[in-house]
């Protein structure tokens, strides 16, 4: 049995989100939430929100015990990139890429 939650089109770079996702992969639910709560960085708040959502899905939709849950999978795939331009030297334009990501979490019960 597994419970999932996905946040799409989140305005954080997938590289930054994946570095934080590696910290909680394979951890117990309570331990993962504590790690995310005290980790600085923009992606930690977003991933914490998705983990809480997956825990709520597990508890309400699948009648799973929250004490037996662990984070089996966390990913941050690349979403669409907004392309912007900024004035550059000598009348040129330099590119600004505003990246977004799709963050997903899967929780499973310990056996």
N, CA and C atoms as an extended XYZ file, in Angstrom:
333
Properties=species:S:1:pos:R:3:atomname:S:1:resname:S:1:resid:I:1 pbc="F F F"
N         0.835       -1.177        0.000 N   UNK     1
C         0.000        0.000        0.000 CA  UNK     1
C         0.881        1.242        0.000 C   UNK     1
N         0.539        2.207       -0.831 N   UNK     2
C         1.317        3.437       -0.902 CA  UNK     2
C         0.395        4.628       -1.124 C   UNK     2
N         0.821        5.765       -0.635 N   UNK     3
C         0.082        7.016       -0.799 CA  UNK     3
C         0.995        8.019       -1.488 C   UNK     3
N         0.416        8.797       -2.393 N   UNK     4
C         1.207        9.737       -3.187 CA  UNK     4
C         0.658       11.146       -3.057 C   UNK     4
N         1.516       12.116       -3.322 N   UNK     5
C         1.124       13.521       -3.456 CA  UNK     5
C         2.098       14.178       -4.427 C   UNK     5
N         1.571       15.060       -5.266 N   UNK     6
C         2.391       15.737       -6.273 CA  UNK     6
C         2.067       17.233       -6.252 C   UNK     6
N         3.097       18.059       -6.278 N   UNK     7
C         2.937       19.508       -6.440 CA  UNK     7
C         3.540       19.869       -7.791 C   UNK     7
N         2.720       20.426       -8.666 N   UNK     8
C         3.189       20.743      -10.008 CA  UNK     8
C         3.418       22.239      -10.171 C   UNK     8
N         4.310       22.578      -11.091 N   UNK     9
C         4.617       23.961      -11.474 CA  UNK     9
C         5.093       24.786      -10.287 C   UNK     9
N         5.932       24.205       -9.444 N   UNK    10
C         6.477       24.905       -8.282 CA  UNK    10
C         7.683       25.720       -8.738 C   UNK    10
N         7.730       26.983       -8.305 N   UNK    11
C         8.793       27.878       -8.774 CA  UNK    11
C        10.079       27.706       -7.973 C   UNK    11
N        10.672       26.537       -8.080 N   UNK    12
C        11.983       26.283       -7.497 CA  UNK    12
C        12.722       25.400       -8.500 C   UNK    12
N        14.009       25.601       -8.601 N   UNK    13
C        14.808       24.835       -9.542 CA  UNK    13
C        14.823       23.359       -9.134 C   UNK    13
N        14.711       22.434      -10.081 N   UNK    14
C        14.740       21.019       -9.723 CA  UNK    14
C        16.066       20.572       -9.124 C   UNK    14
N        17.153       21.242       -9.448 N   UNK    15
C        18.454       20.894       -8.865 CA  UNK    15
C        18.457       21.217       -7.373 C   UNK    15
N        17.914       22.390       -7.013 N   UNK    16
C        17.853       22.774       -5.604 CA  UNK    16
C        16.881       21.873       -4.841 C   UNK    16
N        15.760       21.532       -5.450 N   UNK    17
C        14.769       20.685       -4.790 CA  UNK    17
C        15.296       19.258       -4.616 C   UNK    17
N        16.021       18.745       -5.601 N   UNK    18
C        16.557       17.385       -5.502 CA  UNK    18
C        17.617       17.267       -4.413 C   UNK    18
N        18.388       18.334       -4.200 N   UNK    19
C        19.408       18.274       -3.147 CA  UNK    19
C        18.762       18.144       -1.774 C   UNK    19
N        17.598       18.741       -1.586 N   UNK    20
C        16.881       18.613       -0.316 CA  UNK    20
C        16.118       17.294       -0.262 C   UNK    20
N        15.618       16.825       -1.403 N   UNK    21
C        14.875       15.564       -1.438 CA  UNK    21
C        15.769       14.381       -1.051 C   UNK    21
N        17.046       14.476       -1.357 N   UNK    22
C        17.973       13.391       -0.994 CA  UNK    22
C        18.100       13.221        0.512 C   UNK    22
N        17.864       14.291        1.275 N   UNK    23
C        17.992       14.228        2.727 CA  UNK    23
C        16.912       13.358        3.376 C   UNK    23
N        15.722       13.287        2.768 N   UNK    24
C        14.599       12.598        3.417 CA  UNK    24
C        14.251       11.264        2.767 C   UNK    24
N        14.871       10.944        1.664 N   UNK    25
C        14.543        9.687        0.977 CA  UNK    25
C        14.883        8.492        1.858 C   UNK    25
N        13.882        7.630        2.127 N   UNK    26
C        14.083        6.431        2.917 CA  UNK    26
C        13.921        6.623        4.417 C   UNK    26
N        13.609        7.834        4.867 N   UNK    27
C        13.470        8.105        6.302 CA  UNK    27
C        12.032        7.862        6.766 C   UNK    27
N        11.870        7.712        8.098 N   UNK    28
C        10.536        7.640        8.684 CA  UNK    28
C         9.829        8.971        8.486 C   UNK    28
N         8.498        8.942        8.556 N   UNK    29
C         7.720       10.143        8.302 CA  UNK    29
C         8.049       11.253        9.292 C   UNK    29
N         8.058       10.964       10.582 N   UNK    30
C         8.335       11.996       11.592 CA  UNK    30
C         9.750       12.536       11.471 C   UNK    30
N        10.698       11.644       11.201 N   UNK    31
C        12.089       12.067       11.035 CA  UNK    31
C        12.243       12.962        9.808 C   UNK    31
N        11.564       12.600        8.719 N   UNK    32
C        11.628       13.390        7.492 CA  UNK    32
C        11.043       14.780        7.707 C   UNK    32
N         9.921       14.858        8.429 N   UNK    33
C         9.314       16.162        8.684 CA  UNK    33
C        10.216       17.033        9.557 C   UNK    33
N        10.891       16.418       10.541 N   UNK    34
C        11.823       17.181       11.374 CA  UNK    34
C        13.015       17.686       10.571 C   UNK    34
N        13.548       16.854        9.693 N   UNK    35
C        14.675       17.267        8.846 CA  UNK    35
C        14.269       18.445        7.970 C   UNK    35
N        13.085       18.350        7.335 N   UNK    36
C        12.632       19.407        6.436 CA  UNK    36
C        12.319       20.697        7.188 C   UNK    36
N        11.839       20.564        8.419 N   UNK    37
C        11.489       21.749        9.196 CA  UNK    37
C        12.713       22.600        9.519 C   UNK    37
N        13.848       21.942        9.781 N   UNK    38
C        15.041       22.673       10.198 CA  UNK    38
C        16.098       22.808        9.099 C   UNK    38
N        15.753       22.464        7.874 N   UNK    39
C        16.677       22.623        6.758 CA  UNK    39
C        16.435       23.973        6.094 C   UNK    39
N        17.458       24.808        5.978 N   UNK    40
C        17.254       26.075        5.282 CA  UNK    40
C        17.145       25.844        3.779 C   UNK    40
N        16.492       26.741        3.119 N   UNK    41
C        16.375       26.629        1.669 CA  UNK    41
C        14.926       26.691        1.243 C   UNK    41
N        14.725       27.183        0.040 N   UNK    42
C        13.382       27.388       -0.476 CA  UNK    42
C        12.653       26.075       -0.706 C   UNK    42
N        13.362       25.083       -1.163 N   UNK    43
C        12.727       23.814       -1.506 CA  UNK    43
C        12.253       23.016       -0.315 C   UNK    43
N        12.829       23.223        0.858 N   UNK    44
C        12.464       22.416        2.023 CA  UNK    44
C        11.033       22.671        2.459 C   UNK    44
N        10.573       23.926        2.397 N   UNK    45
C         9.202       24.249        2.778 CA  UNK    45
C         8.205       23.591        1.828 C   UNK    45
N         8.522       23.600        0.556 N   UNK    46
C         7.624       23.025       -0.448 CA  UNK    46
C         7.570       21.511       -0.307 C   UNK    46
N         8.725       20.875       -0.138 N   UNK    47
C         8.759       19.418        0.002 CA  UNK    47
C         8.069       19.005        1.298 C   UNK    47
N         8.229       19.796        2.351 N   UNK    48
C         7.541       19.498        3.618 CA  UNK    48
C         6.028       19.515        3.422 C   UNK    48
N         5.544       20.467        2.671 N   UNK    49
C         4.113       20.574        2.398 CA  UNK    49
C         3.606       19.361        1.620 C   UNK    49
N         4.391       18.887        0.649 N   UNK    50
C         3.991       17.730       -0.152 CA  UNK    50
C         4.027       16.458        0.701 C   UNK    50
N         5.021       16.332        1.591 N   UNK    51
C         5.101       15.157        2.476 CA  UNK    51
C         3.891       15.132        3.410 C   UNK    51
N         3.516       16.295        3.956 N   UNK    52
C         2.336       16.356        4.818 CA  UNK    52
C         1.067       15.993        4.052 C   UNK    52
N         0.989       16.411        2.805 N   UNK    53
C        -0.170       16.086        1.975 CA  UNK    53
C        -0.249       14.588        1.708 C   UNK    53
N         0.900       13.962        1.428 N   UNK    54
C         0.924       12.517        1.198 CA  UNK    54
C         0.549       11.766        2.475 C   UNK    54
N         0.990       12.274        3.639 N   UNK    55
C         0.635       11.646        4.910 CA  UNK    55
C        -0.869       11.745        5.157 C   UNK    55
N        -1.461       12.886        4.838 N   UNK    56
C        -2.905       13.054        4.987 CA  UNK    56
C        -3.664       12.126        4.038 C   UNK    56
N        -3.142       11.970        2.816 N   UNK    57
C        -3.762       11.035        1.868 CA  UNK    57
C        -3.708        9.611        2.404 C   UNK    57
N        -2.576        9.233        2.983 N   UNK    58
C        -2.412        7.885        3.512 CA  UNK    58
C        -3.380        7.628        4.663 C   UNK    58
N        -3.509        8.624        5.540 N   UNK    59
C        -4.335        8.447        6.729 CA  UNK    59
C        -5.827        8.458        6.385 C   UNK    59
N        -6.248        9.384        5.526 N   UNK    60
C        -7.679        9.554        5.252 CA  UNK    60
C        -8.207        8.654        4.149 C   UNK    60
N        -7.412        8.433        3.107 N   UNK    61
C        -7.910        7.659        1.963 CA  UNK    61
C        -7.619        6.174        2.065 C   UNK    61
N        -6.518        5.805        2.725 N   UNK    62
C        -6.107        4.401        2.740 CA  UNK    62
C        -6.088        3.799        4.149 C   UNK    62
N        -6.497        4.560        5.163 N   UNK    63
C        -6.532        4.094        6.557 CA  UNK    63
C        -5.192        3.519        7.018 C   UNK    63
N        -4.116        4.195        6.666 N   UNK    64
C        -2.788        3.772        7.086 CA  UNK    64
C        -2.422        4.460        8.389 C   UNK    64
N        -1.609        3.796        9.201 N   UNK    65
C        -1.156        4.357       10.466 CA  UNK    65
C         0.030        5.288       10.210 C   UNK    65
N        -0.040        6.558       10.607 N   UNK    66
C         1.054        7.499       10.325 CA  UNK    66
C         2.374        7.124       11.001 C   UNK    66
N         2.310        6.357       12.090 N   UNK    67
C         3.549        5.971       12.779 CA  UNK    67
C         4.330        4.914       12.007 C   UNK    67
N         3.663        4.190       11.102 N   UNK    68
C         4.312        3.123       10.345 CA  UNK    68
C         4.770        3.569        8.959 C   UNK    68
N         4.615        4.842        8.630 N   UNK    69
C         4.930        5.317        7.279 CA  UNK    69
C         6.392        5.739        7.160 C   UNK    69
N         6.939        5.528        5.958 N   UNK    70
C         8.270        6.036        5.628 CA  UNK    70
C         8.248        6.576        4.213 C   UNK    70
N         9.193        7.450        3.916 N   UNK    71
C         9.280        8.095        2.602 CA  UNK    71
C        10.015        7.146        1.663 C   UNK    71
N         9.277        6.530        0.758 N   UNK    72
C         9.911        5.567       -0.142 CA  UNK    72
C        10.464        6.242       -1.398 C   UNK    72
N         9.825        7.327       -1.812 N   UNK    73
C        10.270        7.981       -3.048 CA  UNK    73
C        10.005        9.478       -2.953 C   UNK    73
N        11.003       10.266       -3.323 N   UNK    74
C        10.864       11.725       -3.445 CA  UNK    74
C        11.576       12.123       -4.724 C   UNK    74
N        10.911       12.918       -5.540 N   UNK    75
C        11.562       13.355       -6.774 CA  UNK    75
C        11.170       14.792       -7.081 C   UNK    75
N        12.006       15.447       -7.842 N   UNK    76
C        11.736       16.794       -8.339 CA  UNK    76
C        12.118       16.806       -9.814 C   UNK    76
N        11.112       16.579      -10.650 N   UNK    77
C        11.339       16.594      -12.093 CA  UNK    77
C        11.219       18.021      -12.624 C   UNK    77
N        11.846       18.246      -13.768 N   UNK    78
C        11.841       19.579      -14.354 CA  UNK    78
C        10.480       19.889      -14.965 C   UNK    78
N         9.967       21.067      -14.642 N   UNK    79
C         8.730       21.555      -15.233 CA  UNK    79
C         9.060       22.544      -16.339 C   UNK    79
N         8.077       23.295      -16.766 N   UNK    80
C         8.334       24.276      -17.818 CA  UNK    80
C         9.232       25.415      -17.322 C   UNK    80
N        10.002       25.970      -18.237 N   UNK    81
C        10.923       27.053      -17.921 CA  UNK    81
C        10.404       28.348      -18.534 C   UNK    81
N        10.279       29.395      -17.713 N   UNK    82
C         9.897       30.702      -18.234 CA  UNK    82
C        11.155       31.399      -18.723 C   UNK    82
N        11.077       31.937      -19.919 N   UNK    83
C        12.247       32.583      -20.513 CA  UNK    83
C        12.044       34.094      -20.485 C   UNK    83
N        12.992       34.773      -19.879 N   UNK    84
C        12.950       36.225      -19.774 CA  UNK    84
C        14.269       36.796      -20.293 C   UNK    84
N        14.268       38.092      -20.616 N   UNK    85
C        15.478       38.735      -21.110 CA  UNK    85
C        15.799       39.960      -20.276 C   UNK    85
N        17.092       40.221      -20.181 N   UNK    86
C        17.594       41.352      -19.416 CA  UNK    86
C        18.562       42.115      -20.313 C   UNK    86
N        18.594       43.402      -20.172 N   UNK    87
C        19.490       44.214      -20.988 CA  UNK    87
C        20.939       43.838      -20.695 C   UNK    87
N        21.683       43.589      -21.746 N   UNK    88
C        23.079       43.216      -21.604 CA  UNK    88
C        23.992       44.321      -22.103 C   UNK    88
N        25.261       44.017      -22.162 N   UNK    89
C        26.247       45.008      -22.579 CA  UNK    89
C        26.147       45.291      -24.077 C   UNK    89
N        26.414       46.503      -24.433 N   UNK    90
C        26.482       46.948      -25.826 CA  UNK    90
C        25.181       46.682      -26.588 C   UNK    90
N        24.041       46.890      -25.931 N   UNK    91
C        22.757       46.766      -26.601 CA  UNK    91
C        22.278       45.344      -26.797 C   UNK    91
N        22.987       44.388      -26.231 N   UNK    92
C        22.563       42.991      -26.383 CA  UNK    92
C        21.573       42.632      -25.286 C   UNK    92
N        20.966       41.451      -25.445 N   UNK    93
C        20.055       40.923      -24.423 CA  UNK    93
C        20.655       39.646      -23.856 C   UNK    93
N        20.565       39.492      -22.545 N   UNK    94
C        21.028       38.241      -21.939 CA  UNK    94
C        19.821       37.491      -21.402 C   UNK    94
N        19.904       36.176      -21.491 N   UNK    95
C        18.777       35.317      -21.169 CA  UNK    95
C        18.682       35.052      -19.671 C   UNK    95
N        17.465       35.041      -19.149 N   UNK    96
C        17.192       34.614      -17.778 CA  UNK    96
C        16.225       33.452      -17.859 C   UNK    96
N        16.585       32.325      -17.249 N   UNK    97
C        15.724       31.144      -17.248 CA  UNK    97
C        15.141       30.966      -15.847 C   UNK    97
N        13.821       31.075      -15.741 N   UNK    98
C        13.144       30.882      -14.460 CA  UNK    98
C        12.567       29.472      -14.468 C   UNK    98
N        13.254       28.579      -13.773 N   UNK    99
C        12.900       27.168      -13.831 CA  UNK    99
C        11.808       26.816      -12.827 C   UNK    99
N        11.038       25.798      -13.177 N   UNK   100
C        10.018       25.281      -12.263 CA  UNK   100
C        10.164       23.767      -12.206 C   UNK   100
N         9.492       23.147      -11.235 N   UNK   101
C         9.632       21.703      -11.075 CA  UNK   101
C         8.316       21.093      -10.616 C   UNK   101
N         8.205       19.787      -10.822 N   UNK   102
C         7.095       18.979      -10.336 CA  UNK   102
C         7.662       18.095       -9.228 C   UNK   102
N         7.178       18.273       -8.005 N   UNK   103
C         7.706       17.543       -6.848 CA  UNK   103
C         6.698       16.484       -6.434 C   UNK   103
N         7.165       15.248       -6.326 N   UNK   104
C         6.304       14.142       -5.938 CA  UNK   104
C         6.869       13.367       -4.768 C   UNK   104
N         5.965       12.849       -3.917 N   UNK   105
C         6.355       12.077       -2.738 CA  UNK   105
C         5.484       10.830       -2.680 C   UNK   105
N         6.113        9.691       -2.389 N   UNK   106
C         5.394        8.439       -2.183 CA  UNK   106
C         5.733        7.902       -0.801 C   UNK   106
N         4.693        7.609       -0.012 N   UNK   107
C         4.855        7.050        1.322 CA  UNK   107
C         4.375        5.608        1.320 C   UNK   107
N         5.111        4.734        1.999 N   UNK   108
C         4.726        3.330        2.144 CA  UNK   108
C         4.727        2.949        3.606 C   UNK   108
N         4.014        1.857        3.916 N   UNK   109
C         3.983        1.351        5.281 CA  UNK   109
C         5.118        0.377        5.496 C   UNK   109
N         5.708        0.412        6.706 N   UNK   110
C         6.739       -0.560        7.050 CA  UNK   110
C         6.075       -1.919        7.261 C   UNK   110
N         6.795       -2.949        6.899 N   UNK   111
C         6.211       -4.296        7.040 CA  UNK   111
C         6.752       -5.037        8.207 C   UNK   111
